[in-house]
Amino acid sequence: MMNKNGRFGIHGGQYIPETLMNAIIELEEAYNYYKNDSEFNRELTKLFNEYAGRPSNLYYAEKMSKDLGGAKIYLKREDLNHTCSHKIINVLGQSLLAKKMGKTRLIAETGAGQHGVATATAAALFGMECVVFMGKEDTVRQALNVYRMRLLGAEVIPVESGTATLKDAVSEAMREWTSRIDDTHYCLGSVMGPHPFPTIVRDFQAVISKEIKEQMMEKEGRLPDAVIACVGGGSNAIGSFYHFIDDESVRLIGCEAAGRGIDTFETAATVNTGRLGIFHGMKSYFCQDKYGQIAPVYSISAGLDYPGVGPEHAYLHDIGRAEYVPVTDEEAVCAFEYLSKTEGIIPAIESAHAVAYAIKEAPKMDKDKILVITISGRGDKDCAAIARYRGEDIYE
Ligand SMILES: *Cc1c(COP(=O)(O)O)cnc(C)c1O
């Protein structure tokens, strides 16, 4: 339908050096085979259910719903997955695929360390070698996650090029993959990069919306009126949206990190402030400076701090099927505190961006409307940073 030759409208594609083409073709062929292989799907479902802890709960947030006085709010609890976020789902899928392809080594990029930890986890489980590329800056800011990855048996390579953050780690992982494709799979962390990654990652994460649909039919006997999720690269959001794309009555709302505001340079709201460009193997929207170079981005949330957005989101924006709204640091922090106090659930600061928009939107909706918020991860990792944001100094 919308995915011919890895294109989503004008977005997506394969803007890669020739040296990467063989690896990409091999991956695409393997994926096209295994996605329909019943043994592969049986093993993956078993991993999802028995290792990651699926299906995740769809929880009726009664207190929050009553407090806001509008729509009935449900929380899709991806924070309950093993390793505390949705990321493990994509990683289990890609690792199993890599294993079937005969690969013995996984490489990955990581920003805050969440995807690196998930990949190191799967590598330990599958008995594979694991190398994680992480911006030098990030290895300092996220020392605990560097320790976690090493504990799980991975090697962490600090990347010093560029701004020494996530985008540079992606570039370095791609370079490494070009030089070693025989035994290595590049386990990309979101719905981005060259085709077939945006499709592969989306297909694995689509289990989120498949479950929401089933659980909603069971609990309410109907579809929700809106699904809200935060958008970094966009994997938890597309996973939450996917099975509702053809249900026109369901509003799909992606919350981007506005940082200090979309009228400042300290933002990561790609759809709201970015322009069409080509980077990391794909055509999509990117935050750019006046020369068309990738702009440094900022958000309080390390997981949303990426200057691009997955091509399928760019397309859903173009055709008006999904809405992409900016949420500031301050709004996200307030929502982080609100959900903790109201429901006893500490959301990841990434997920708090989705909660923040729901707090604004729910009161405008009638009481018979239903809104689902995807809680992409748990917030224990963010407590020290949020305390600091509020002027309190605590030791991590
Ligand atoms: C990494 C991360 C995100 C952002 O990634 P997407 O690909 O946009 O989902 C959001 N929430 C949490 C908890 C994360 O760890």
The ligand as a Gaussian input file, in Angstrom:
#p B3LYP/6-31G(d) Opt

LIG

0 1
 C       14.198000       5.386000      23.167000
 C       12.940000       5.738000      23.828000
 C       11.950000       6.514000      23.186000
 C       12.132000       7.104000      21.819000
 O       12.275000       6.200000      20.780000
 P       11.148000       5.931000      19.702000
 O       11.829000       5.177000      18.643000
 O       10.636000       7.264000      19.242000
 O       10.079000       5.152000      20.376000
 C       10.772000       6.759000      23.863000
 N       10.558000       6.286000      25.109000
 C       11.485000       5.548000      25.758000
 C       11.182000       5.065000      27.138000
 C       12.695000       5.255000      25.143000
 O       13.615000       4.536000      25.810000

